[in-house]
Amino acid sequence: MSNNPYQNPPGANFQQELPQGMAIAALVTGILSPTLCGLLTAIPAIICGHIGVKQADNGEASGRTMAKAGMIMGYASLALTVLAIILYIVIVVIVVGAAAAQSGGI
């Protein structure tokens, strides 16, 4: 046995920690996307999620599950935001049409 203080103890298995910045960014923006303006945080969540998943698949980073969760929340928030915009437009068209019909414009 050697007296080298820098040698790993017997049975120790140290793995290199991989960066997971994109996965964390996707998760944070995905969590914030339903509460804040959906488009401003949903799109970065989707982009960071795709990059994080690709990095995890290539072995360049860890956090594949976090990246997927952020990406899914980003897509869900984006879908809800688009549906809300469509609903708003439909309501405005109905109200404007009803007001025009009452005034005899149509």
Order of alpha helices (4+ residues) and beta strands (2+ residues): alpha-alpha-alpha
